[in-house]
Amino acid sequence: MARLAQTAGLTDIQQEILSTVRDFVDKEIIPVATELEHRDEYPQAIVDGLKELGLFGLMIPEEYGGLGESLLTYALCVEEIARGWMSVSGIINTHFIVAYMLKQHGTQEQKDHFLPRMAAGDTRGAFSMSEPALGSDVSAITSKAVQDGDEYVLNGQKMWLTNGGTSNLVAVLVRSDEGHPEGTAPHKSMTTFLVEKEPGFGEVRPGLTIPGKIDKMGYKGVDTTELIMDGLRIPANRVLGGTTGRGFYQMMDGVEVGRVNVAARGCGVAQRAFELGVQYAQQRHTFGKPIAQHQAIQFKLAEMATKVEAAHAMMVNAARKKDSGERNDLEAGMAKYLASEYCKEVVEDAFRIHGGYGFSKEYEIERLYREAPMLLIGEGTAEIQKMIIGRRLLEEYRFQG
Ligand SMILES: Cc1cc2nc3c(=O)[nH]c(=O)nc-3n(C[C@H](O)[C@H](O)[C@H](O)COP(=O)(O)OP(=O)(O)OC[C@H]3O[C@@H](n4cnc5c(N)ncnc54)[C@H](O)[C@@H]3O)c2cc1C
């Protein structure tokens, strides 16, 4: 049988990387994922394995010790990993966004300093825009940096940092009015700081506290935290790109590739849900035959597989567009929106196919059911994606009358 979600036109190297990752997922992730997730345990052995495979440096250029691969290769790897356990894809996602932002916007000194360590997986990235009072409305950020000689002093509270505890480099977006006169548009008075810190919780650097893990309904194993800055002093050479006032654009660029990544995660989780559903439907008998032989269940499987295929095609299209050097905000927004909605629907159908057993923690689908909703929120909610898509459509189809 042809597997779902095949990608035409891959190079030999891409196919080799994907087959290695798939093998790793089948042998090292799937067998332990549910147990680790139920214990909310950080998957250290899996992370070590990914490090060995070079996945932390997948898109980092070869001159910095990475594999120099495309966004498409990265997204397809993420899809495979999320098929095994979505939390593991979360561990590499923020790292990947920070490395991408450094590659695109960092000064030469910042690239030379950070990228080789990030490629090796020794420096691990997290990114921080959200605050307790805002997530969608990034322009309302209140955390602030004030210049003091060769340093900036940062104050404020951040929220929802994926890998906030385990990372040792956080790209933090704050307001920095220095040099930006009164009345400057909010998005032009923001700066991204590259904040190095010790991994762990508590005061991880003078003026910087990571209070502890937020207890979540799913997406467990990976740590999600707050971050409190109280007189945190950062040298001026740790302003991303060396110039203040560009942080909003740098973060949005990072989030745009992050959206392809979230779409890829949706594809991976949906694929796994389909696999679980189609297997269970052939094992469970009711009214004298496997439930897969009831048309209602077959229709469900047909709908699920169609959604898996459609989401995969849109995700691949968005990644290829970015790789070709073109603007891909429309495609990334559509892919993220569709893949996360379809993921939720496919997981729900697989859950229904499992009947009462889907409600038992012994079945993998229970974990997927708690994981899928995060994709509806992370890297911009469905409403935010629709705002981006709508705005871009009105640009493309401007009324000429
Ligand atoms: C597990 C997890 C991990 C995360 N990791 C990170 C991370 O690593 N770094 C980081 O910076 N952030 C992270 N986030 C934060 C995430 O990006 C935000 O939660 C998300 O952007 C939504 O923001 P919010 O929660 O403040 O919701 P709000 O912005 O308050 O939105 C609430 C609701 O209102 C809707 N809404 C808002 N504005 C509009 C509008 N104009 N029109 C219509 N509807 C609207 C939203 O779609 C949503 O349904 C994470 C979140 C979670 C749950």
The ligand as an ORCA input file, in Angstrom:
! r2SCAN-3c Opt
* xyz 0 1
  C       2.015     25.392     25.171
  C       2.298     26.782     24.649
  C       3.593     27.103     24.263
  C       3.894     28.410     23.843
  N       5.192     28.734     23.505
  C       5.502     30.026     23.264
  C       6.868     30.431     23.054
  O       7.787     29.602     23.023
  N       7.135     31.759     22.905
  C       6.151     32.706     22.911
  O       6.478     33.902     22.765
  N       4.841     32.349     23.060
  C       4.500     31.044     23.235
  N       3.178     30.680     23.418
  C       2.163     31.708     23.442
  C       1.262     31.676     22.235
  O       1.957     32.169     21.121
  C       0.018     32.488     22.587
  O      -0.707     31.761     23.558
  C      -0.841     32.744     21.371
  O      -0.196     33.634     20.508
  C      -2.214     33.333     21.766
  O      -2.060     34.404     22.632
  P      -2.940     34.481     23.977
  O      -2.805     33.173     24.662
  O      -2.504     35.692     24.722
  O      -4.399     34.653     23.499
  P      -5.098     36.064     23.139
  O      -4.235     36.849     22.231
  O      -5.537     36.691     24.397
  O      -6.362     35.560     22.323
  C      -7.535     35.006     22.985
  C      -8.543     34.657     21.901
  O      -8.947     35.827     21.188
  C      -8.700     35.670     19.799
  N      -8.286     36.953     19.240
  C      -7.266     37.742     19.652
  N      -7.178     38.847     18.880
  C      -8.163     38.742     17.942
  C      -8.594     39.560     16.850
  N      -7.970     40.691     16.539
  N      -9.649     39.133     16.114
  C     -10.261     37.967     16.413
  N      -9.902     37.158     17.415
  C      -8.859     37.530     18.179
  C      -7.604     34.606     19.728
  O      -7.585     33.971     18.450
  C      -7.994     33.690     20.858
  O      -9.019     32.836     20.416
  C       2.858     29.373     23.779
  C       1.551     29.018     24.130
  C       1.265     27.742     24.569
  C      -0.137     27.385     24.985
*
